[in-house]
Every structure is written in structure tokens, then in C-alpha cells.
Amino acid sequence: MLMEIQRCFATDRILYTRHALEEMQSEEFGEIKDQEVCEAVSKGSVIENYPDDAPYPSCLVYGKTVAERPLHMVCAYDAESDIVIIVTVYQPDPNRWIDFERRMP
């Protein structure tokens, strides 16, 4: 799914949910810009898969911006419309994640 998500970003086939936009604007570590999401996804990796999510399967992507800011993005992929849906975006709290890739026990 990551290849499809990255391809959609490269071709500007992206839809942000209202929730994602609100989270990006009110992020406790500072506002997250669209460009930062694009940078993080382009070099990101899938750290969790949610194949049973409805209406589309989704995954948690971890990536860093050009400025090395870590971001998590929950992305769903609509294969029929060939579009990525950004469900939420946030900067992971280092107190809750190990290397920003594994949840603390």
C-alpha cells in the first residue's frame, strides 16, 4: 500500500479529512504543513497496517521531513478512485513511542 500512497502524493491525488486538517493546525509540537506531510510520506515506511478499516484499508506511516521532524500519518487508500485519504497526522510524542516506530509497552 505504501507504493500506492507515495504515487498518489507524487501525482497530487490526496484528500485530507477534516480531522486531519484540524490535527495539523492544532498539533501540540507546532503546526504541520502540507509540504511536511508530503516530505515525510515520500521517505516514510509503514509501521502498522489496518487492513480491516472501513470503508478503506489504512496504515500508519512514519516518516521524517527534510528538517528531520518525525511525523505519523494514518493513510487510507481508495483503489477504485486511486486516491489517498489522510485520516490523521501528528508528531509522535517521544514519551509514547520507541524510536517513533513502536508503541511503548
PDB file as gemmi writes it, atoms N, CA and C in Angstrom:
CRYST1    1.000    1.000    1.000  90.00  90.00  90.00 P 1                      
ATOM      1  N   MET A   1       0.816  -1.195   0.000  1.00  0.00           N  
ATOM      2  CA  MET A   1       0.000   0.000   0.000  1.00  0.00           C  
ATOM      3  C   MET A   1       0.861   1.261   0.000  1.00  0.00           C  
ATOM      4  N   LEU A   2       2.060   1.197   0.566  1.00  0.00           N  
ATOM      5  CA  LEU A   2       2.919   2.377   0.636  1.00  0.00           C  
ATOM      6  C   LEU A   2       3.251   2.915  -0.752  1.00  0.00           C  
ATOM      7  N   MET A   3       3.499   2.030  -1.696  1.00  0.00           N  
ATOM      8  CA  MET A   3       3.828   2.489  -3.048  1.00  0.00           C  
ATOM      9  C   MET A   3       2.658   3.267  -3.660  1.00  0.00           C  
ATOM     10  N   GLU A   4       1.441   2.789  -3.437  1.00  0.00           N  
ATOM     11  CA  GLU A   4       0.265   3.484  -3.951  1.00  0.00           C  
ATOM     12  C   GLU A   4       0.115   4.852  -3.282  1.00  0.00           C  
ATOM     13  N   ILE A   5       0.343   4.905  -1.979  1.00  0.00           N  
ATOM     14  CA  ILE A   5       0.237   6.161  -1.237  1.00  0.00           C  
ATOM     15  C   ILE A   5       1.274   7.157  -1.748  1.00  0.00           C  
ATOM     16  N   GLN A   6       2.502   6.715  -1.902  1.00  0.00           N  
ATOM     17  CA  GLN A   6       3.556   7.607  -2.376  1.00  0.00           C  
ATOM     18  C   GLN A   6       3.290   8.073  -3.803  1.00  0.00           C  
ATOM     19  N   ARG A   7       2.767   7.194  -4.634  1.00  0.00           N  
ATOM     20  CA  ARG A   7       2.429   7.571  -6.010  1.00  0.00           C  
ATOM     21  C   ARG A   7       1.319   8.615  -6.018  1.00  0.00           C  
ATOM     22  N   CYS A   8       0.316   8.448  -5.157  1.00  0.00           N  
ATOM     23  CA  CYS A   8      -0.768   9.423  -5.069  1.00  0.00           C  
ATOM     24  C   CYS A   8      -0.235  10.787  -4.622  1.00  0.00           C  
ATOM     25  N   PHE A   9       0.703  10.791  -3.704  1.00  0.00           N  
ATOM     26  CA  PHE A   9       1.310  12.061  -3.287  1.00  0.00           C  
ATOM     27  C   PHE A   9       2.065  12.691  -4.456  1.00  0.00           C  
ATOM     28  N   ALA A  10       2.776  11.891  -5.214  1.00  0.00           N  
ATOM     29  CA  ALA A  10       3.565  12.403  -6.336  1.00  0.00           C  
ATOM     30  C   ALA A  10       2.679  12.975  -7.438  1.00  0.00           C  
ATOM     31  N   THR A  11       1.445  12.474  -7.540  1.00  0.00           N  
ATOM     32  CA  THR A  11       0.529  12.941  -8.584  1.00  0.00           C  
ATOM     33  C   THR A  11      -0.602  13.803  -8.022  1.00  0.00           C  
ATOM     34  N   ASP A  12      -0.447  14.228  -6.780  1.00  0.00           N  
ATOM     35  CA  ASP A  12      -1.406  15.126  -6.125  1.00  0.00           C  
ATOM     36  C   ASP A  12      -2.815  14.551  -6.071  1.00  0.00           C  
ATOM     37  N   ARG A  13      -2.913  13.265  -5.753  1.00  0.00           N  
ATOM     38  CA  ARG A  13      -4.206  12.593  -5.583  1.00  0.00           C  
ATOM     39  C   ARG A  13      -4.391  12.331  -4.087  1.00  0.00           C  
ATOM     40  N   ILE A  14      -4.610  13.424  -3.344  1.00  0.00           N  
ATOM     41  CA  ILE A  14      -4.645  13.401  -1.882  1.00  0.00           C  
ATOM     42  C   ILE A  14      -5.910  14.077  -1.394  1.00  0.00           C  
ATOM     43  N   LEU A  15      -6.541  13.471  -0.415  1.00  0.00           N  
ATOM     44  CA  LEU A  15      -7.702  14.068   0.240  1.00  0.00           C  
ATOM     45  C   LEU A  15      -7.447  14.051   1.746  1.00  0.00           C  
ATOM     46  N   TYR A  16      -7.459  15.225   2.364  1.00  0.00           N  
ATOM     47  CA  TYR A  16      -7.303  15.324   3.819  1.00  0.00           C  
ATOM     48  C   TYR A  16      -8.692  15.353   4.456  1.00  0.00           C  
ATOM     49  N   THR A  17      -8.892  14.540   5.472  1.00  0.00           N  
ATOM     50  CA  THR A  17     -10.153  14.621   6.207  1.00  0.00           C  
ATOM     51  C   THR A  17     -10.152  15.897   7.048  1.00  0.00           C  
ATOM     52  N   ARG A  18     -11.324  16.315   7.451  1.00  0.00           N  
ATOM     53  CA  ARG A  18     -11.429  17.484   8.328  1.00  0.00           C  
ATOM     54  C   ARG A  18     -10.637  17.237   9.610  1.00  0.00           C  
ATOM     55  N   HIS A  19     -10.723  16.020  10.125  1.00  0.00           N  
ATOM     56  CA  HIS A  19      -9.991  15.671  11.347  1.00  0.00           C  
ATOM     57  C   HIS A  19      -8.488  15.863  11.151  1.00  0.00           C  
ATOM     58  N   ALA A  20      -7.955  15.390  10.028  1.00  0.00           N  
ATOM     59  CA  ALA A  20      -6.516  15.526   9.764  1.00  0.00           C  
ATOM     60  C   ALA A  20      -6.118  16.999   9.718  1.00  0.00           C  
ATOM     61  N   LEU A  21      -6.903  17.813   9.027  1.00  0.00           N  
ATOM     62  CA  LEU A  21      -6.586  19.244   8.920  1.00  0.00           C  
ATOM     63  C   LEU A  21      -6.621  19.927  10.284  1.00  0.00           C  
ATOM     64  N   GLU A  22      -7.602  19.563  11.105  1.00  0.00           N  
ATOM     65  CA  GLU A  22      -7.688  20.148  12.450  1.00  0.00           C  
ATOM     66  C   GLU A  22      -6.496  19.726  13.300  1.00  0.00           C  
ATOM     67  N   GLU A  23      -6.116  18.459  13.209  1.00  0.00           N  
ATOM     68  CA  GLU A  23      -4.972  17.968  13.972  1.00  0.00           C  
ATOM     69  C   GLU A  23      -3.676  18.657  13.523  1.00  0.00           C  
ATOM     70  N   MET A  24      -3.541  18.859  12.243  1.00  0.00           N  
ATOM     71  CA  MET A  24      -2.341  19.509  11.711  1.00  0.00           C  
ATOM     72  C   MET A  24      -2.243  20.947  12.215  1.00  0.00           C  
ATOM     73  N   GLN A  25      -3.369  21.636  12.268  1.00  0.00           N  
ATOM     74  CA  GLN A  25      -3.368  23.035  12.717  1.00  0.00           C  
ATOM     75  C   GLN A  25      -3.135  23.167  14.214  1.00  0.00           C  
ATOM     76  N   SER A  26      -3.617  22.195  14.981  1.00  0.00           N  
ATOM     77  CA  SER A  26      -3.543  22.322  16.432  1.00  0.00           C  
ATOM     78  C   SER A  26      -2.491  21.414  17.071  1.00  0.00           C  
ATOM     79  N   GLU A  27      -1.572  20.879  16.287  1.00  0.00           N  
ATOM     80  CA  GLU A  27      -0.530  19.985  16.798  1.00  0.00           C  
ATOM     81  C   GLU A  27       0.232  20.646  17.945  1.00  0.00           C  
ATOM     82  N   GLU A  28       0.353  19.928  19.059  1.00  0.00           N  
ATOM     83  CA  GLU A  28       0.994  20.487  20.251  1.00  0.00           C  
ATOM     84  C   GLU A  28       2.461  20.829  20.049  1.00  0.00           C  
ATOM     85  N   PHE A  29       3.136  20.174  19.114  1.00  0.00           N  
ATOM     86  CA  PHE A  29       4.550  20.459  18.852  1.00  0.00           C  
ATOM     87  C   PHE A  29       4.724  21.507  17.748  1.00  0.00           C  
ATOM     88  N   GLY A  30       3.634  22.100  17.291  1.00  0.00           N  
ATOM     89  CA  GLY A  30       3.684  23.112  16.243  1.00  0.00           C  
ATOM     90  C   GLY A  30       2.915  22.674  15.012  1.00  0.00           C  
ATOM     91  N   GLU A  31       2.315  23.631  14.344  1.00  0.00           N  
ATOM     92  CA  GLU A  31       1.503  23.347  13.162  1.00  0.00           C  
ATOM     93  C   GLU A  31       2.269  22.514  12.140  1.00  0.00           C  
ATOM     94  N   ILE A  32       1.560  21.573  11.530  1.00  0.00           N  
ATOM     95  CA  ILE A  32       2.130  20.715  10.499  1.00  0.00           C  
ATOM     96  C   ILE A  32       1.627  21.209   9.144  1.00  0.00           C  
ATOM     97  N   LYS A  33       2.533  21.454   8.239  1.00  0.00           N  
ATOM     98  CA  LYS A  33       2.205  21.951   6.901  1.00  0.00           C  
ATOM     99  C   LYS A  33       2.045  20.790   5.918  1.00  0.00           C  
ATOM    100  N   ASP A  34       1.258  21.027   4.856  1.00  0.00           N  
ATOM    101  CA  ASP A  34       1.065  20.011   3.804  1.00  0.00           C  
ATOM    102  C   ASP A  34       2.405  19.530   3.246  1.00  0.00           C  
ATOM    103  N   GLN A  35       3.319  20.457   3.033  1.00  0.00           N  
ATOM    104  CA  GLN A  35       4.624  20.108   2.468  1.00  0.00           C  
ATOM    105  C   GLN A  35       5.372  19.142   3.387  1.00  0.00           C  
ATOM    106  N   GLU A  36       5.230  19.319   4.697  1.00  0.00           N  
ATOM    107  CA  GLU A  36       5.893  18.418   5.650  1.00  0.00           C  
ATOM    108  C   GLU A  36       5.309  17.008   5.538  1.00  0.00           C  
ATOM    109  N   VAL A  37       4.001  16.924   5.366  1.00  0.00           N  
ATOM    110  CA  VAL A  37       3.360  15.608   5.208  1.00  0.00           C  
ATOM    111  C   VAL A  37       3.898  14.934   3.954  1.00  0.00           C  
ATOM    112  N   CYS A  38       3.977  15.674   2.872  1.00  0.00           N  
ATOM    113  CA  CYS A  38       4.496  15.140   1.611  1.00  0.00           C  
ATOM    114  C   CYS A  38       5.932  14.654   1.775  1.00  0.00           C  
ATOM    115  N   GLU A  39       6.766  15.436   2.428  1.00  0.00           N  
ATOM    116  CA  GLU A  39       8.161  15.058   2.646  1.00  0.00           C  
ATOM    117  C   GLU A  39       8.251  13.774   3.472  1.00  0.00           C  
ATOM    118  N   ALA A  40       7.452  13.700   4.541  1.00  0.00           N  
ATOM    119  CA  ALA A  40       7.503  12.541   5.427  1.00  0.00           C  
ATOM    120  C   ALA A  40       7.002  11.276   4.734  1.00  0.00           C  
ATOM    121  N   VAL A  41       5.939  11.386   3.957  1.00  0.00           N  
ATOM    122  CA  VAL A  41       5.399  10.228   3.248  1.00  0.00           C  
ATOM    123  C   VAL A  41       6.380   9.747   2.182  1.00  0.00           C  
ATOM    124  N   SER A  42       7.019  10.674   1.496  1.00  0.00           N  
ATOM    125  CA  SER A  42       7.906  10.289   0.387  1.00  0.00           C  
ATOM    126  C   SER A  42       9.069   9.414   0.844  1.00  0.00           C  
ATOM    127  N   LYS A  43       9.494   9.574   2.086  1.00  0.00           N  
ATOM    128  CA  LYS A  43      10.596   8.762   2.612  1.00  0.00           C  
ATOM    129  C   LYS A  43      10.135   7.874   3.767  1.00  0.00           C  
ATOM    130  N   GLY A  44       8.830   7.716   3.875  1.00  0.00           N  
ATOM    131  CA  GLY A  44       8.269   7.008   5.016  1.00  0.00           C  
ATOM    132  C   GLY A  44       8.247   5.507   4.881  1.00  0.00           C  
ATOM    133  N   SER A  45       7.801   4.889   5.966  1.00  0.00           N  
ATOM    134  CA  SER A  45       7.618   3.445   5.996  1.00  0.00           C  
ATOM    135  C   SER A  45       6.348   3.140   6.784  1.00  0.00           C  
ATOM    136  N   VAL A  46       5.740   2.016   6.468  1.00  0.00           N  
ATOM    137  CA  VAL A  46       4.534   1.576   7.168  1.00  0.00           C  
ATOM    138  C   VAL A  46       4.952   0.905   8.463  1.00  0.00           C  
ATOM    139  N   ILE A  47       4.422   1.404   9.584  1.00  0.00           N  
ATOM    140  CA  ILE A  47       4.774   0.783  10.869  1.00  0.00           C  
ATOM    141  C   ILE A  47       3.601   0.010  11.473  1.00  0.00           C  
ATOM    142  N   GLU A  48       2.390   0.248  10.984  1.00  0.00           N  
ATOM    143  CA  GLU A  48       1.219  -0.531  11.394  1.00  0.00           C  
ATOM    144  C   GLU A  48       0.263  -0.606  10.213  1.00  0.00           C  
ATOM    145  N   ASN A  49      -0.370  -1.760  10.039  1.00  0.00           N  
ATOM    146  CA  ASN A  49      -1.373  -1.943   8.989  1.00  0.00           C  
ATOM    147  C   ASN A  49      -2.738  -2.142   9.622  1.00  0.00           C  
ATOM    148  N   TYR A  50      -3.748  -1.570   8.991  1.00  0.00           N  
ATOM    149  CA  TYR A  50      -5.127  -1.711   9.441  1.00  0.00           C  
ATOM    150  C   TYR A  50      -5.970  -2.187   8.255  1.00  0.00           C  
ATOM    151  N   PRO A  51      -5.792  -3.444   7.847  1.00  0.00           N  
ATOM    152  CA  PRO A  51      -6.460  -3.945   6.630  1.00  0.00           C  
ATOM    153  C   PRO A  51      -7.987  -4.017   6.747  1.00  0.00           C  
ATOM    154  N   ASP A  52      -8.503  -4.074   7.962  1.00  0.00           N  
ATOM    155  CA  ASP A  52      -9.948  -4.206   8.139  1.00  0.00           C  
ATOM    156  C   ASP A  52     -10.658  -2.877   8.342  1.00  0.00           C  
ATOM    157  N   ASP A  53      -9.919  -1.762   8.274  1.00  0.00           N  
ATOM    158  CA  ASP A  53     -10.570  -0.454   8.400  1.00  0.00           C  
ATOM    159  C   ASP A  53     -11.587  -0.265   7.283  1.00  0.00           C  
ATOM    160  N   ALA A  54     -12.668   0.417   7.611  1.00  0.00           N  
ATOM    161  CA  ALA A  54     -13.706   0.698   6.631  1.00  0.00           C  
ATOM    162  C   ALA A  54     -13.891   2.205   6.536  1.00  0.00           C  
ATOM    163  N   PRO A  55     -14.173   2.718   5.402  1.00  0.00           N  
ATOM    164  CA  PRO A  55     -14.504   1.999   4.161  1.00  0.00           C  
ATOM    165  C   PRO A  55     -13.290   1.547   3.354  1.00  0.00           C  
ATOM    166  N   TYR A  56     -12.064   1.939   3.767  1.00  0.00           N  
ATOM    167  CA  TYR A  56     -10.872   1.551   3.022  1.00  0.00           C  
ATOM    168  C   TYR A  56      -9.797   1.057   3.979  1.00  0.00           C  
ATOM    169  N   PRO A  57      -8.991   0.098   3.545  1.00  0.00           N  
ATOM    170  CA  PRO A  57      -7.860  -0.309   4.383  1.00  0.00           C  
ATOM    171  C   PRO A  57      -6.923   0.878   4.579  1.00  0.00           C  
ATOM    172  N   SER A  58      -6.261   0.902   5.726  1.00  0.00           N  
ATOM    173  CA  SER A  58      -5.356   2.012   6.008  1.00  0.00           C  
ATOM    174  C   SER A  58      -4.094   1.504   6.687  1.00  0.00           C  
ATOM    175  N   CYS A  59      -3.178   2.433   6.919  1.00  0.00           N  
ATOM    176  CA  CYS A  59      -1.929   2.083   7.583  1.00  0.00           C  
ATOM    177  C   CYS A  59      -1.377   3.327   8.263  1.00  0.00           C  
ATOM    178  N   LEU A  60      -0.492   3.094   9.215  1.00  0.00           N  
ATOM    179  CA  LEU A  60       0.208   4.173   9.895  1.00  0.00           C  
ATOM    180  C   LEU A  60       1.585   4.293   9.260  1.00  0.00           C  
ATOM    181  N   VAL A  61       1.853   5.461   8.685  1.00  0.00           N  
ATOM    182  CA  VAL A  61       3.124   5.725   8.027  1.00  0.00           C  
ATOM    183  C   VAL A  61       3.956   6.621   8.935  1.00  0.00           C  
ATOM    184  N   TYR A  62       5.211   6.249   9.111  1.00  0.00           N  
ATOM    185  CA  TYR A  62       6.156   7.076   9.849  1.00  0.00           C  
ATOM    186  C   TYR A  62       7.198   7.587   8.872  1.00  0.00           C  
ATOM    187  N   GLY A  63       7.460   8.889   8.959  1.00  0.00           N  
ATOM    188  CA  GLY A  63       8.498   9.471   8.125  1.00  0.00           C  
ATOM    189  C   GLY A  63       9.011  10.749   8.755  1.00  0.00           C  
ATOM    190  N   LYS A  64      10.102  11.246   8.197  1.00  0.00           N  
ATOM    191  CA  LYS A  64      10.676  12.497   8.679  1.00  0.00           C  
ATOM    192  C   LYS A  64      10.669  13.527   7.554  1.00  0.00           C  
ATOM    193  N   THR A  65      10.500  14.769   7.950  1.00  0.00           N  
ATOM    194  CA  THR A  65      10.551  15.861   6.997  1.00  0.00           C  
ATOM    195  C   THR A  65      12.005  16.148   6.635  1.00  0.00           C  
ATOM    196  N   VAL A  66      12.206  17.032   5.692  1.00  0.00           N  
ATOM    197  CA  VAL A  66      13.556  17.452   5.322  1.00  0.00           C  
ATOM    198  C   VAL A  66      14.277  18.023   6.543  1.00  0.00           C  
ATOM    199  N   ALA A  67      13.519  18.684   7.431  1.00  0.00           N  
ATOM    200  CA  ALA A  67      14.095  19.265   8.652  1.00  0.00           C  
ATOM    201  C   ALA A  67      14.202  18.241   9.782  1.00  0.00           C  
ATOM    202  N   GLU A  68      13.986  16.944   9.463  1.00  0.00           N  
ATOM    203  CA  GLU A  68      14.107  15.848  10.431  1.00  0.00           C  
ATOM    204  C   GLU A  68      12.976  15.820  11.474  1.00  0.00           C  
ATOM    205  N   ARG A  69      11.856  16.449  11.178  1.00  0.00           N  
ATOM    206  CA  ARG A  69      10.700  16.396  12.086  1.00  0.00           C  
ATOM    207  C   ARG A  69       9.995  15.067  11.871  1.00  0.00           C  
ATOM    208  N   PRO A  70       9.818  14.257  12.943  1.00  0.00           N  
ATOM    209  CA  PRO A  70       9.124  12.978  12.793  1.00  0.00           C  
ATOM    210  C   PRO A  70       7.612  13.204  12.704  1.00  0.00           C  
ATOM    211  N   LEU A  71       6.968  12.489  11.797  1.00  0.00           N  
ATOM    212  CA  LEU A  71       5.521  12.581  11.661  1.00  0.00           C  
ATOM    213  C   LEU A  71       4.918  11.197  11.507  1.00  0.00           C  
ATOM    214  N   HIS A  72       3.709  11.067  12.007  1.00  0.00           N  
ATOM    215  CA  HIS A  72       2.890   9.884  11.778  1.00  0.00           C  
ATOM    216  C   HIS A  72       1.688  10.320  10.967  1.00  0.00           C  
ATOM    217  N   MET A  73       1.335   9.536   9.964  1.00  0.00           N  
ATOM    218  CA  MET A  73       0.178   9.795   9.134  1.00  0.00           C  
ATOM    219  C   MET A  73      -0.621   8.509   8.990  1.00  0.00           C  
ATOM    220  N   VAL A  74      -1.902   8.559   9.330  1.00  0.00           N  
ATOM    221  CA  VAL A  74      -2.767   7.422   9.051  1.00  0.00           C  
ATOM    222  C   VAL A  74      -3.348   7.684   7.668  1.00  0.00           C  
ATOM    223  N   CYS A  75      -3.040   6.766   6.751  1.00  0.00           N  
ATOM    224  CA  CYS A  75      -3.428   6.931   5.351  1.00  0.00           C  
ATOM    225  C   CYS A  75      -4.305   5.760   4.920  1.00  0.00           C  
ATOM    226  N   ALA A  76      -5.402   6.083   4.260  1.00  0.00           N  
ATOM    227  CA  ALA A  76      -6.264   5.064   3.656  1.00  0.00           C  
ATOM    228  C   ALA A  76      -6.107   5.184   2.147  1.00  0.00           C  
ATOM    229  N   TYR A  77      -6.266   4.060   1.464  1.00  0.00           N  
ATOM    230  CA  TYR A  77      -6.138   4.081   0.013  1.00  0.00           C  
ATOM    231  C   TYR A  77      -7.421   3.564  -0.620  1.00  0.00           C  
ATOM    232  N   ASP A  78      -8.021   4.396  -1.462  1.00  0.00           N  
ATOM    233  CA  ASP A  78      -9.217   4.032  -2.212  1.00  0.00           C  
ATOM    234  C   ASP A  78      -8.754   3.599  -3.600  1.00  0.00           C  
ATOM    235  N   ALA A  79      -8.671   2.301  -3.821  1.00  0.00           N  
ATOM    236  CA  ALA A  79      -8.161   1.769  -5.081  1.00  0.00           C  
ATOM    237  C   ALA A  79      -9.079   2.115  -6.249  1.00  0.00           C  
ATOM    238  N   GLU A  80     -10.370   2.119  -6.020  1.00  0.00           N  
ATOM    239  CA  GLU A  80     -11.316   2.408  -7.103  1.00  0.00           C  
ATOM    240  C   GLU A  80     -11.124   3.828  -7.652  1.00  0.00           C  
ATOM    241  N   SER A  81     -10.906   4.784  -6.760  1.00  0.00           N  
ATOM    242  CA  SER A  81     -10.703   6.177  -7.182  1.00  0.00           C  
ATOM    243  C   SER A  81      -9.225   6.533  -7.317  1.00  0.00           C  
ATOM    244  N   ASP A  82      -8.362   5.624  -6.922  1.00  0.00           N  
ATOM    245  CA  ASP A  82      -6.914   5.843  -6.930  1.00  0.00           C  
ATOM    246  C   ASP A  82      -6.565   7.163  -6.232  1.00  0.00           C  
ATOM    247  N   ILE A  83      -6.945   7.217  -4.958  1.00  0.00           N  
ATOM    248  CA  ILE A  83      -6.689   8.413  -4.155  1.00  0.00           C  
ATOM    249  C   ILE A  83      -6.301   7.990  -2.743  1.00  0.00           C  
ATOM    250  N   VAL A  84      -5.424   8.768  -2.127  1.00  0.00           N  
ATOM    251  CA  VAL A  84      -5.053   8.524  -0.738  1.00  0.00           C  
ATOM    252  C   VAL A  84      -5.853   9.482   0.132  1.00  0.00           C  
ATOM    253  N   ILE A  85      -6.360   8.956   1.223  1.00  0.00           N  
ATOM    254  CA  ILE A  85      -7.125   9.747   2.180  1.00  0.00           C  
ATOM    255  C   ILE A  85      -6.302   9.837   3.451  1.00  0.00           C  
ATOM    256  N   ILE A  86      -5.962  11.064   3.843  1.00  0.00           N  
ATOM    257  CA  ILE A  86      -5.191  11.275   5.068  1.00  0.00           C  
ATOM    258  C   ILE A  86      -6.193  11.392   6.204  1.00  0.00           C  
ATOM    259  N   VAL A  87      -6.203  10.392   7.065  1.00  0.00           N  
ATOM    260  CA  VAL A  87      -7.165  10.317   8.159  1.00  0.00           C  
ATOM    261  C   VAL A  87      -6.732  11.200   9.316  1.00  0.00           C  
ATOM    262  N   THR A  88      -5.461  11.133   9.664  1.00  0.00           N  
ATOM    263  CA  THR A  88      -4.917  11.999  10.710  1.00  0.00           C  
ATOM    264  C   THR A  88      -3.416  12.139  10.523  1.00  0.00           C  
ATOM    265  N   VAL A  89      -2.883  13.200  11.085  1.00  0.00           N  
ATOM    266  CA  VAL A  89      -1.449  13.484  11.041  1.00  0.00           C  
ATOM    267  C   VAL A  89      -1.058  14.055  12.396  1.00  0.00           C  
ATOM    268  N   TYR A  90       0.067  13.590  12.934  1.00  0.00           N  
ATOM    269  CA  TYR A  90       0.552  14.151  14.200  1.00  0.00           C  
ATOM    270  C   TYR A  90       2.040  13.906  14.332  1.00  0.00           C  
ATOM    271  N   GLN A  91       2.643  14.680  15.197  1.00  0.00           N  
ATOM    272  CA  GLN A  91       4.040  14.454  15.558  1.00  0.00           C  
ATOM    273  C   GLN A  91       4.023  13.533  16.763  1.00  0.00           C  
ATOM    274  N   PRO A  92       4.620  12.346  16.653  1.00  0.00           N  
ATOM    275  CA  PRO A  92       4.558  11.393  17.766  1.00  0.00           C  
ATOM    276  C   PRO A  92       5.294  11.897  19.005  1.00  0.00           C  
ATOM    277  N   ASP A  93       4.690  11.639  20.147  1.00  0.00           N  
ATOM    278  CA  ASP A  93       5.270  12.011  21.434  1.00  0.00           C  
ATOM    279  C   ASP A  93       6.396  11.024  21.755  1.00  0.00           C  
ATOM    280  N   PRO A  94       7.632  11.493  21.935  1.00  0.00           N  
ATOM    281  CA  PRO A  94       8.745  10.576  22.197  1.00  0.00           C  
ATOM    282  C   PRO A  94       8.584   9.794  23.494  1.00  0.00           C  
ATOM    283  N   ASN A  95       7.699  10.240  24.372  1.00  0.00           N  
ATOM    284  CA  ASN A  95       7.448   9.512  25.616  1.00  0.00           C  
ATOM    285  C   ASN A  95       6.475   8.350  25.426  1.00  0.00           C  
ATOM    286  N   ARG A  96       5.878   8.256  24.236  1.00  0.00           N  
ATOM    287  CA  ARG A  96       4.905   7.199  23.973  1.00  0.00           C  
ATOM    288  C   ARG A  96       5.349   6.236  22.879  1.00  0.00           C  
ATOM    289  N   TRP A  97       6.498   6.565  22.235  1.00  0.00           N  
ATOM    290  CA  TRP A  97       6.980   5.751  21.117  1.00  0.00           C  
ATOM    291  C   TRP A  97       8.470   5.450  21.273  1.00  0.00           C  
ATOM    292  N   ILE A  98       8.872   4.258  20.901  1.00  0.00           N  
ATOM    293  CA  ILE A  98      10.284   3.873  20.872  1.00  0.00           C  
ATOM    294  C   ILE A  98      10.774   4.157  19.452  1.00  0.00           C  
ATOM    295  N   ASP A  99      11.719   5.071  19.322  1.00  0.00           N  
ATOM    296  CA  ASP A  99      12.250   5.477  18.011  1.00  0.00           C  
ATOM    297  C   ASP A  99      11.142   5.908  17.053  1.00  0.00           C  
ATOM    298  N   PHE A 100      10.027   6.361  17.596  1.00  0.00           N  
ATOM    299  CA  PHE A 100       8.858   6.820  16.840  1.00  0.00           C  
ATOM    300  C   PHE A 100       8.227   5.715  16.000  1.00  0.00           C  
ATOM    301  N   GLU A 101       8.654   4.464  16.182  1.00  0.00           N  
ATOM    302  CA  GLU A 101       8.163   3.371  15.346  1.00  0.00           C  
ATOM    303  C   GLU A 101       7.419   2.282  16.101  1.00  0.00           C  
ATOM    304  N   ARG A 102       7.648   2.189  17.405  1.00  0.00           N  
ATOM    305  CA  ARG A 102       6.972   1.163  18.203  1.00  0.00           C  
ATOM    306  C   ARG A 102       6.368   1.810  19.430  1.00  0.00           C  
ATOM    307  N   ARG A 103       5.136   1.432  19.722  1.00  0.00           N  
ATOM    308  CA  ARG A 103       4.452   1.985  20.892  1.00  0.00           C  
ATOM    309  C   ARG A 103       5.135   1.499  22.167  1.00  0.00           C  
ATOM    310  N   MET A 104       5.199   2.380  23.156  1.00  0.00           N  
ATOM    311  CA  MET A 104       5.755   1.981  24.455  1.00  0.00           C  
ATOM    312  C   MET A 104       4.836   0.936  25.071  1.00  0.00           C  
ATOM    313  N   PRO A 105       5.414  -0.022  25.757  1.00  0.00           N  
ATOM    314  CA  PRO A 105       4.589  -1.060  26.404  1.00  0.00           C  
ATOM    315  C   PRO A 105       3.781  -0.489  27.561  1.00  0.00           C  
TER     316      PRO A 105                                                      
END                                                                             
